């Protein structure tokens, strides 16, 4: 989990605050391992979860965002969102 202010900072900089559905899955990821998330942009638009694929493993990630947070992320961060909506 993240503190509320940390989530806000991540989103403002365009970083998606995914959390692991199962915290034990953290051990399945290796340093410098390539990951893939199918439908990444669609997940940010409307999904509450997404599946990360890495090294033949599938790990479920949760994404709890408000509609405004989703728009900010899709814009690439708060600065871009503000420019687009000014």
Secondary structure as UniProt FT lines:
FT   HELIX           4..12
FT   TURN            13..14
FT   STRAND          19..20
FT   HELIX           23..28
FT   TURN            31..32
FT   STRAND          36..37
FT   TURN            38..39
FT   HELIX           40..46
FT   STRAND          49..54
FT   TURN            55..56
FT   STRAND          57..62
FT   HELIX           67..75
FT   HELIX           78..84
//
